[in-house]
Amino acid sequence: MKFVICAGHSNKDPGAVRNDVTESALAVELRKIVALKLRNLGHEVYTDGEGLNLPLNDAIALVKKHNCTALELHFNAAVGSANGVECLGLNKDKKLCQSIAKGIAGVLGSKVRGDNGFKTQEESARGKLGFVGAGGIIVETMFLSNETEYLNYTSKVWLVAQAIVDSLVQN
């Protein structure tokens, strides 16, 4: 099978920041692990960079070029104690989105947000999303702004990656 695995944000836009940890850096690390695990299973994997993170337009171009299951990995942020996992995608990807969100939530012991982990791009804070519009899925892995979720995630990042891979290869 073929997959596109992208890291949310870029070197120019770090996304959410917790102390000195950026969403972009976490996404690059998770992308590297997910891609490695998929390749070790014999799958063909395209990414939006290896040690860095290319801009969104490059990620969208990859989705369009390879026409396969595509994920962009992100980490949510909010004021207060918001928590949970959600995947944003087109209705055709609802089942896969729910599987990914439930897998991550199972590892982290967190809740699934939206419709059992699925939200359409219109339900996002930004409305239309270029990556989703191109046919990809945005995975909001956990809330970087929530200290408990963040600490839990950092101790289980390889298990989170495995949950994502399991959902991808089983669907």
PyMOL commands that place a pseudoatom at each C-alpha (Angstrom):
pseudoatom trace, name=CA, resn=MET, resi=1, chain=A, elem=C, hetatm=0, pos=[0.000, 0.000, 0.000]
pseudoatom trace, name=CA, resn=LYS, resi=2, chain=A, elem=C, hetatm=0, pos=[1.027, 3.636, -0.498]
pseudoatom trace, name=CA, resn=PHE, resi=3, chain=A, elem=C, hetatm=0, pos=[0.784, 6.377, 2.134]
pseudoatom trace, name=CA, resn=VAL, resi=4, chain=A, elem=C, hetatm=0, pos=[1.590, 10.061, 2.432]
pseudoatom trace, name=CA, resn=ILE, resi=5, chain=A, elem=C, hetatm=0, pos=[2.568, 11.034, 5.978]
pseudoatom trace, name=CA, resn=CYS, resi=6, chain=A, elem=C, hetatm=0, pos=[3.078, 14.742, 6.657]
pseudoatom trace, name=CA, resn=ALA, resi=7, chain=A, elem=C, hetatm=0, pos=[3.983, 16.779, 9.704]
pseudoatom trace, name=CA, resn=GLY, resi=8, chain=A, elem=C, hetatm=0, pos=[1.708, 19.711, 10.474]
pseudoatom trace, name=CA, resn=HIS, resi=9, chain=A, elem=C, hetatm=0, pos=[3.060, 23.245, 10.287]
pseudoatom trace, name=CA, resn=SER, resi=10, chain=A, elem=C, hetatm=0, pos=[6.585, 23.965, 9.092]
pseudoatom trace, name=CA, resn=ASN, resi=11, chain=A, elem=C, hetatm=0, pos=[9.903, 25.434, 10.041]
pseudoatom trace, name=CA, resn=LYS, resi=12, chain=A, elem=C, hetatm=0, pos=[8.426, 28.889, 9.328]
pseudoatom trace, name=CA, resn=ASP, resi=13, chain=A, elem=C, hetatm=0, pos=[5.180, 28.246, 11.266]
pseudoatom trace, name=CA, resn=PRO, resi=14, chain=A, elem=C, hetatm=0, pos=[5.837, 26.186, 14.415]
pseudoatom trace, name=CA, resn=GLY, resi=15, chain=A, elem=C, hetatm=0, pos=[2.167, 25.909, 15.405]
pseudoatom trace, name=CA, resn=ALA, resi=16, chain=A, elem=C, hetatm=0, pos=[1.325, 25.614, 19.081]
pseudoatom trace, name=CA, resn=VAL, resi=17, chain=A, elem=C, hetatm=0, pos=[4.168, 26.013, 21.570]
pseudoatom trace, name=CA, resn=ARG, resi=18, chain=A, elem=C, hetatm=0, pos=[4.494, 24.519, 25.062]
pseudoatom trace, name=CA, resn=ASN, resi=19, chain=A, elem=C, hetatm=0, pos=[7.507, 25.957, 26.871]
pseudoatom trace, name=CA, resn=ASP, resi=20, chain=A, elem=C, hetatm=0, pos=[10.164, 25.444, 24.170]
pseudoatom trace, name=CA, resn=VAL, resi=21, chain=A, elem=C, hetatm=0, pos=[8.452, 22.476, 22.507]
pseudoatom trace, name=CA, resn=THR, resi=22, chain=A, elem=C, hetatm=0, pos=[6.752, 23.262, 19.188]
pseudoatom trace, name=CA, resn=GLU, resi=23, chain=A, elem=C, hetatm=0, pos=[3.883, 21.449, 17.555]
pseudoatom trace, name=CA, resn=SER, resi=24, chain=A, elem=C, hetatm=0, pos=[5.991, 21.274, 14.400]
pseudoatom trace, name=CA, resn=ALA, resi=25, chain=A, elem=C, hetatm=0, pos=[8.843, 19.458, 16.187]
pseudoatom trace, name=CA, resn=LEU, resi=26, chain=A, elem=C, hetatm=0, pos=[6.452, 16.931, 17.744]
pseudoatom trace, name=CA, resn=ALA, resi=27, chain=A, elem=C, hetatm=0, pos=[4.770, 16.374, 14.378]
pseudoatom trace, name=CA, resn=VAL, resi=28, chain=A, elem=C, hetatm=0, pos=[8.116, 15.780, 12.644]
pseudoatom trace, name=CA, resn=GLU, resi=29, chain=A, elem=C, hetatm=0, pos=[9.085, 13.224, 15.301]
pseudoatom trace, name=CA, resn=LEU, resi=30, chain=A, elem=C, hetatm=0, pos=[5.755, 11.388, 15.018]
pseudoatom trace, name=CA, resn=ARG, resi=31, chain=A, elem=C, hetatm=0, pos=[5.887, 11.496, 11.199]
pseudoatom trace, name=CA, resn=LYS, resi=32, chain=A, elem=C, hetatm=0, pos=[9.352, 9.906, 11.279]
pseudoatom trace, name=CA, resn=ILE, resi=33, chain=A, elem=C, hetatm=0, pos=[8.184, 7.063, 13.532]
pseudoatom trace, name=CA, resn=VAL, resi=34, chain=A, elem=C, hetatm=0, pos=[4.940, 6.375, 11.623]
pseudoatom trace, name=CA, resn=ALA, resi=35, chain=A, elem=C, hetatm=0, pos=[6.807, 6.400, 8.284]
pseudoatom trace, name=CA, resn=LEU, resi=36, chain=A, elem=C, hetatm=0, pos=[9.491, 4.071, 9.662]
pseudoatom trace, name=CA, resn=LYS, resi=37, chain=A, elem=C, hetatm=0, pos=[6.919, 1.597, 10.983]
pseudoatom trace, name=CA, resn=LEU, resi=38, chain=A, elem=C, hetatm=0, pos=[4.996, 1.600, 7.675]
pseudoatom trace, name=CA, resn=ARG, resi=39, chain=A, elem=C, hetatm=0, pos=[8.185, 1.129, 5.643]
pseudoatom trace, name=CA, resn=ASN, resi=40, chain=A, elem=C, hetatm=0, pos=[9.258, -1.726, 7.923]
pseudoatom trace, name=CA, resn=LEU, resi=41, chain=A, elem=C, hetatm=0, pos=[5.971, -3.423, 7.011]
pseudoatom trace, name=CA, resn=GLY, resi=42, chain=A, elem=C, hetatm=0, pos=[6.822, -3.075, 3.316]
pseudoatom trace, name=CA, resn=HIS, resi=43, chain=A, elem=C, hetatm=0, pos=[4.604, -0.110, 2.470]
pseudoatom trace, name=CA, resn=GLU, resi=44, chain=A, elem=C, hetatm=0, pos=[5.563, 2.735, 0.146]
pseudoatom trace, name=CA, resn=VAL, resi=45, chain=A, elem=C, hetatm=0, pos=[5.655, 5.994, 2.143]
pseudoatom trace, name=CA, resn=TYR, resi=46, chain=A, elem=C, hetatm=0, pos=[6.066, 9.582, 0.967]
pseudoatom trace, name=CA, resn=THR, resi=47, chain=A, elem=C, hetatm=0, pos=[6.708, 12.379, 3.472]
pseudoatom trace, name=CA, resn=ASP, resi=48, chain=A, elem=C, hetatm=0, pos=[6.932, 16.145, 3.376]
pseudoatom trace, name=CA, resn=GLY, resi=49, chain=A, elem=C, hetatm=0, pos=[10.573, 16.084, 4.471]
pseudoatom trace, name=CA, resn=GLU, resi=50, chain=A, elem=C, hetatm=0, pos=[12.901, 13.988, 6.563]
pseudoatom trace, name=CA, resn=GLY, resi=51, chain=A, elem=C, hetatm=0, pos=[14.659, 16.110, 9.194]
pseudoatom trace, name=CA, resn=LEU, resi=52, chain=A, elem=C, hetatm=0, pos=[12.561, 19.184, 8.519]
pseudoatom trace, name=CA, resn=ASN, resi=53, chain=A, elem=C, hetatm=0, pos=[9.025, 20.081, 7.734]
pseudoatom trace, name=CA, resn=LEU, resi=54, chain=A, elem=C, hetatm=0, pos=[8.046, 21.545, 4.354]
pseudoatom trace, name=CA, resn=PRO, resi=55, chain=A, elem=C, hetatm=0, pos=[5.257, 24.128, 3.924]
pseudoatom trace, name=CA, resn=LEU, resi=56, chain=A, elem=C, hetatm=0, pos=[1.602, 23.107, 3.573]
pseudoatom trace, name=CA, resn=ASN, resi=57, chain=A, elem=C, hetatm=0, pos=[1.574, 23.640, -0.204]
pseudoatom trace, name=CA, resn=ASP, resi=58, chain=A, elem=C, hetatm=0, pos=[4.205, 20.916, -0.565]
pseudoatom trace, name=CA, resn=ALA, resi=59, chain=A, elem=C, hetatm=0, pos=[2.148, 18.535, 1.591]
pseudoatom trace, name=CA, resn=ILE, resi=60, chain=A, elem=C, hetatm=0, pos=[-0.962, 19.216, -0.492]
pseudoatom trace, name=CA, resn=ALA, resi=61, chain=A, elem=C, hetatm=0, pos=[1.023, 18.581, -3.689]
pseudoatom trace, name=CA, resn=LEU, resi=62, chain=A, elem=C, hetatm=0, pos=[2.115, 15.186, -2.311]
pseudoatom trace, name=CA, resn=VAL, resi=63, chain=A, elem=C, hetatm=0, pos=[-1.487, 14.193, -1.609]
pseudoatom trace, name=CA, resn=LYS, resi=64, chain=A, elem=C, hetatm=0, pos=[-2.571, 15.139, -5.112]
pseudoatom trace, name=CA, resn=LYS, resi=65, chain=A, elem=C, hetatm=0, pos=[0.444, 13.482, -6.781]
pseudoatom trace, name=CA, resn=HIS, resi=66, chain=A, elem=C, hetatm=0, pos=[0.230, 10.126, -5.031]
pseudoatom trace, name=CA, resn=ASN, resi=67, chain=A, elem=C, hetatm=0, pos=[-3.562, 9.747, -4.679]
pseudoatom trace, name=CA, resn=CYS, resi=68, chain=A, elem=C, hetatm=0, pos=[-3.403, 7.446, -1.649]
pseudoatom trace, name=CA, resn=THR, resi=69, chain=A, elem=C, hetatm=0, pos=[-4.228, 7.559, 2.050]
pseudoatom trace, name=CA, resn=ALA, resi=70, chain=A, elem=C, hetatm=0, pos=[-2.638, 10.722, 3.416]
pseudoatom trace, name=CA, resn=LEU, resi=71, chain=A, elem=C, hetatm=0, pos=[-2.247, 11.958, 6.993]
pseudoatom trace, name=CA, resn=GLU, resi=72, chain=A, elem=C, hetatm=0, pos=[-1.079, 15.275, 8.354]
pseudoatom trace, name=CA, resn=LEU, resi=73, chain=A, elem=C, hetatm=0, pos=[-0.094, 15.011, 12.011]
pseudoatom trace, name=CA, resn=HIS, resi=74, chain=A, elem=C, hetatm=0, pos=[-0.985, 17.852, 14.377]
pseudoatom trace, name=CA, resn=PHE, resi=75, chain=A, elem=C, hetatm=0, pos=[-1.383, 18.638, 18.069]
pseudoatom trace, name=CA, resn=ASN, resi=76, chain=A, elem=C, hetatm=0, pos=[-4.292, 20.718, 19.334]
pseudoatom trace, name=CA, resn=ALA, resi=77, chain=A, elem=C, hetatm=0, pos=[-4.072, 23.667, 21.708]
pseudoatom trace, name=CA, resn=ALA, resi=78, chain=A, elem=C, hetatm=0, pos=[-6.677, 25.563, 23.688]
pseudoatom trace, name=CA, resn=VAL, resi=79, chain=A, elem=C, hetatm=0, pos=[-7.051, 27.704, 26.755]
pseudoatom trace, name=CA, resn=GLY, resi=80, chain=A, elem=C, hetatm=0, pos=[-7.991, 25.652, 29.800]
pseudoatom trace, name=CA, resn=SER, resi=81, chain=A, elem=C, hetatm=0, pos=[-8.019, 21.914, 30.192]
pseudoatom trace, name=CA, resn=ALA, resi=82, chain=A, elem=C, hetatm=0, pos=[-9.329, 20.784, 26.782]
pseudoatom trace, name=CA, resn=ASN, resi=83, chain=A, elem=C, hetatm=0, pos=[-8.326, 17.243, 25.905]
pseudoatom trace, name=CA, resn=GLY, resi=84, chain=A, elem=C, hetatm=0, pos=[-8.914, 14.437, 23.470]
pseudoatom trace, name=CA, resn=VAL, resi=85, chain=A, elem=C, hetatm=0, pos=[-8.232, 13.201, 19.954]
pseudoatom trace, name=CA, resn=GLU, resi=86, chain=A, elem=C, hetatm=0, pos=[-9.959, 14.031, 16.692]
pseudoatom trace, name=CA, resn=CYS, resi=87, chain=A, elem=C, hetatm=0, pos=[-9.413, 13.528, 12.989]
pseudoatom trace, name=CA, resn=LEU, resi=88, chain=A, elem=C, hetatm=0, pos=[-10.626, 15.947, 10.345]
pseudoatom trace, name=CA, resn=GLY, resi=89, chain=A, elem=C, hetatm=0, pos=[-11.479, 14.559, 6.943]
pseudoatom trace, name=CA, resn=LEU, resi=90, chain=A, elem=C, hetatm=0, pos=[-13.993, 14.123, 4.180]
pseudoatom trace, name=CA, resn=ASN, resi=91, chain=A, elem=C, hetatm=0, pos=[-17.047, 11.950, 4.785]
pseudoatom trace, name=CA, resn=LYS, resi=92, chain=A, elem=C, hetatm=0, pos=[-15.475, 9.176, 2.682]
pseudoatom trace, name=CA, resn=ASP, resi=93, chain=A, elem=C, hetatm=0, pos=[-12.753, 8.874, 5.349]
pseudoatom trace, name=CA, resn=LYS, resi=94, chain=A, elem=C, hetatm=0, pos=[-15.042, 8.856, 8.388]
pseudoatom trace, name=CA, resn=LYS, resi=95, chain=A, elem=C, hetatm=0, pos=[-14.424, 5.209, 9.318]
pseudoatom trace, name=CA, resn=LEU, resi=96, chain=A, elem=C, hetatm=0, pos=[-10.633, 5.558, 9.071]
pseudoatom trace, name=CA, resn=CYS, resi=97, chain=A, elem=C, hetatm=0, pos=[-10.709, 8.824, 11.042]
pseudoatom trace, name=CA, resn=GLN, resi=98, chain=A, elem=C, hetatm=0, pos=[-12.703, 7.148, 13.795]
pseudoatom trace, name=CA, resn=SER, resi=99, chain=A, elem=C, hetatm=0, pos=[-10.346, 4.170, 13.866]
pseudoatom trace, name=CA, resn=ILE, resi=100, chain=A, elem=C, hetatm=0, pos=[-7.247, 6.376, 14.153]
pseudoatom trace, name=CA, resn=ALA, resi=101, chain=A, elem=C, hetatm=0, pos=[-8.790, 8.564, 16.861]
pseudoatom trace, name=CA, resn=LYS, resi=102, chain=A, elem=C, hetatm=0, pos=[-9.987, 5.576, 18.886]
pseudoatom trace, name=CA, resn=GLY, resi=103, chain=A, elem=C, hetatm=0, pos=[-6.578, 3.907, 18.574]
pseudoatom trace, name=CA, resn=ILE, resi=104, chain=A, elem=C, hetatm=0, pos=[-4.731, 6.978, 19.842]
pseudoatom trace, name=CA, resn=ALA, resi=105, chain=A, elem=C, hetatm=0, pos=[-7.287, 7.564, 22.598]
pseudoatom trace, name=CA, resn=GLY, resi=106, chain=A, elem=C, hetatm=0, pos=[-6.897, 3.953, 23.690]
pseudoatom trace, name=CA, resn=VAL, resi=107, chain=A, elem=C, hetatm=0, pos=[-3.141, 4.395, 24.081]
pseudoatom trace, name=CA, resn=LEU, resi=108, chain=A, elem=C, hetatm=0, pos=[-3.382, 7.747, 25.840]
pseudoatom trace, name=CA, resn=GLY, resi=109, chain=A, elem=C, hetatm=0, pos=[-6.521, 7.037, 27.867]
pseudoatom trace, name=CA, resn=SER, resi=110, chain=A, elem=C, hetatm=0, pos=[-8.085, 10.195, 26.481]
pseudoatom trace, name=CA, resn=LYS, resi=111, chain=A, elem=C, hetatm=0, pos=[-11.471, 10.889, 24.964]
pseudoatom trace, name=CA, resn=VAL, resi=112, chain=A, elem=C, hetatm=0, pos=[-12.446, 10.994, 21.317]
pseudoatom trace, name=CA, resn=ARG, resi=113, chain=A, elem=C, hetatm=0, pos=[-13.923, 14.279, 20.205]
pseudoatom trace, name=CA, resn=GLY, resi=114, chain=A, elem=C, hetatm=0, pos=[-16.587, 14.947, 17.598]
pseudoatom trace, name=CA, resn=ASP, resi=115, chain=A, elem=C, hetatm=0, pos=[-18.452, 11.991, 16.075]
pseudoatom trace, name=CA, resn=ASN, resi=116, chain=A, elem=C, hetatm=0, pos=[-16.434, 9.171, 17.688]
pseudoatom trace, name=CA, resn=GLY, resi=117, chain=A, elem=C, hetatm=0, pos=[-13.235, 10.959, 16.712]
pseudoatom trace, name=CA, resn=PHE, resi=118, chain=A, elem=C, hetatm=0, pos=[-14.369, 12.286, 13.316]
pseudoatom trace, name=CA, resn=LYS, resi=119, chain=A, elem=C, hetatm=0, pos=[-15.007, 15.891, 12.310]
pseudoatom trace, name=CA, resn=THR, resi=120, chain=A, elem=C, hetatm=0, pos=[-15.545, 17.399, 8.887]
pseudoatom trace, name=CA, resn=GLN, resi=121, chain=A, elem=C, hetatm=0, pos=[-13.351, 20.299, 7.860]
pseudoatom trace, name=CA, resn=GLU, resi=122, chain=A, elem=C, hetatm=0, pos=[-16.346, 22.609, 8.227]
pseudoatom trace, name=CA, resn=GLU, resi=123, chain=A, elem=C, hetatm=0, pos=[-16.411, 21.737, 11.948]
pseudoatom trace, name=CA, resn=SER, resi=124, chain=A, elem=C, hetatm=0, pos=[-12.827, 22.921, 12.402]
pseudoatom trace, name=CA, resn=ALA, resi=125, chain=A, elem=C, hetatm=0, pos=[-11.962, 26.368, 13.707]
pseudoatom trace, name=CA, resn=ARG, resi=126, chain=A, elem=C, hetatm=0, pos=[-10.626, 27.307, 10.245]
pseudoatom trace, name=CA, resn=GLY, resi=127, chain=A, elem=C, hetatm=0, pos=[-13.435, 25.942, 8.056]
pseudoatom trace, name=CA, resn=LYS, resi=128, chain=A, elem=C, hetatm=0, pos=[-12.021, 24.744, 4.730]
pseudoatom trace, name=CA, resn=LEU, resi=129, chain=A, elem=C, hetatm=0, pos=[-8.681, 22.986, 5.101]
pseudoatom trace, name=CA, resn=GLY, resi=130, chain=A, elem=C, hetatm=0, pos=[-6.345, 22.626, 2.114]
pseudoatom trace, name=CA, resn=PHE, resi=131, chain=A, elem=C, hetatm=0, pos=[-4.963, 19.240, 3.160]
pseudoatom trace, name=CA, resn=VAL, resi=132, chain=A, elem=C, hetatm=0, pos=[-8.445, 17.798, 3.721]
pseudoatom trace, name=CA, resn=GLY, resi=133, chain=A, elem=C, hetatm=0, pos=[-9.734, 19.382, 0.523]
pseudoatom trace, name=CA, resn=ALA, resi=134, chain=A, elem=C, hetatm=0, pos=[-6.964, 17.563, -1.364]
pseudoatom trace, name=CA, resn=GLY, resi=135, chain=A, elem=C, hetatm=0, pos=[-8.219, 14.267, 0.105]
pseudoatom trace, name=CA, resn=GLY, resi=136, chain=A, elem=C, hetatm=0, pos=[-6.049, 13.954, 3.219]
pseudoatom trace, name=CA, resn=ILE, resi=137, chain=A, elem=C, hetatm=0, pos=[-6.855, 13.473, 6.897]
pseudoatom trace, name=CA, resn=ILE, resi=138, chain=A, elem=C, hetatm=0, pos=[-5.654, 15.779, 9.667]
pseudoatom trace, name=CA, resn=VAL, resi=139, chain=A, elem=C, hetatm=0, pos=[-4.915, 13.945, 12.918]
pseudoatom trace, name=CA, resn=GLU, resi=140, chain=A, elem=C, hetatm=0, pos=[-5.119, 16.108, 16.054]
pseudoatom trace, name=CA, resn=THR, resi=141, chain=A, elem=C, hetatm=0, pos=[-3.184, 13.693, 18.273]
pseudoatom trace, name=CA, resn=MET, resi=142, chain=A, elem=C, hetatm=0, pos=[-3.708, 15.367, 21.656]
pseudoatom trace, name=CA, resn=PHE, resi=143, chain=A, elem=C, hetatm=0, pos=[-3.764, 18.805, 23.278]
pseudoatom trace, name=CA, resn=LEU, resi=144, chain=A, elem=C, hetatm=0, pos=[-0.265, 20.204, 23.579]
pseudoatom trace, name=CA, resn=SER, resi=145, chain=A, elem=C, hetatm=0, pos=[-1.724, 22.835, 25.891]
pseudoatom trace, name=CA, resn=ASN, resi=146, chain=A, elem=C, hetatm=0, pos=[-2.872, 20.170, 28.382]
pseudoatom trace, name=CA, resn=GLU, resi=147, chain=A, elem=C, hetatm=0, pos=[0.075, 19.248, 30.638]
pseudoatom trace, name=CA, resn=THR, resi=148, chain=A, elem=C, hetatm=0, pos=[-1.316, 15.845, 31.606]
pseudoatom trace, name=CA, resn=GLU, resi=149, chain=A, elem=C, hetatm=0, pos=[-1.958, 14.857, 27.982]
pseudoatom trace, name=CA, resn=TYR, resi=150, chain=A, elem=C, hetatm=0, pos=[1.417, 16.186, 26.889]
pseudoatom trace, name=CA, resn=LEU, resi=151, chain=A, elem=C, hetatm=0, pos=[3.352, 14.236, 29.530]
pseudoatom trace, name=CA, resn=ASN, resi=152, chain=A, elem=C, hetatm=0, pos=[1.341, 11.096, 28.803]
pseudoatom trace, name=CA, resn=TYR, resi=153, chain=A, elem=C, hetatm=0, pos=[1.972, 11.458, 25.064]
pseudoatom trace, name=CA, resn=THR, resi=154, chain=A, elem=C, hetatm=0, pos=[5.727, 11.972, 25.412]
pseudoatom trace, name=CA, resn=SER, resi=155, chain=A, elem=C, hetatm=0, pos=[6.023, 8.705, 27.349]
pseudoatom trace, name=CA, resn=LYS, resi=156, chain=A, elem=C, hetatm=0, pos=[3.964, 6.793, 24.744]
pseudoatom trace, name=CA, resn=VAL, resi=157, chain=A, elem=C, hetatm=0, pos=[4.874, 8.321, 21.381]
pseudoatom trace, name=CA, resn=TRP, resi=158, chain=A, elem=C, hetatm=0, pos=[5.959, 4.966, 19.885]
pseudoatom trace, name=CA, resn=LEU, resi=159, chain=A, elem=C, hetatm=0, pos=[2.686, 3.362, 21.013]
pseudoatom trace, name=CA, resn=VAL, resi=160, chain=A, elem=C, hetatm=0, pos=[0.712, 6.255, 19.511]
pseudoatom trace, name=CA, resn=ALA, resi=161, chain=A, elem=C, hetatm=0, pos=[2.581, 5.760, 16.230]
pseudoatom trace, name=CA, resn=GLN, resi=162, chain=A, elem=C, hetatm=0, pos=[1.769, 2.046, 16.326]
pseudoatom trace, name=CA, resn=ALA, resi=163, chain=A, elem=C, hetatm=0, pos=[-1.922, 2.800, 16.878]
pseudoatom trace, name=CA, resn=ILE, resi=164, chain=A, elem=C, hetatm=0, pos=[-1.898, 5.045, 13.804]
pseudoatom trace, name=CA, resn=VAL, resi=165, chain=A, elem=C, hetatm=0, pos=[-0.108, 2.400, 11.713]
pseudoatom trace, name=CA, resn=ASP, resi=166, chain=A, elem=C, hetatm=0, pos=[-2.495, -0.330, 12.877]
pseudoatom trace, name=CA, resn=SER, resi=167, chain=A, elem=C, hetatm=0, pos=[-5.494, 1.756, 11.793]
pseudoatom trace, name=CA, resn=LEU, resi=168, chain=A, elem=C, hetatm=0, pos=[-3.929, 2.535, 8.407]
pseudoatom trace, name=CA, resn=VAL, resi=169, chain=A, elem=C, hetatm=0, pos=[-3.092, -1.038, 7.489]
pseudoatom trace, name=CA, resn=GLN, resi=170, chain=A, elem=C, hetatm=0, pos=[-6.367, -2.538, 8.776]
pseudoatom trace, name=CA, resn=ASN, resi=171, chain=A, elem=C, hetatm=0, pos=[-8.665, -0.155, 6.880]
for i in range(1, 171): cmd.bond("trace and resi %d" % i, "trace and resi %d" % (i + 1))
show_as sticks, trace
zoom trace
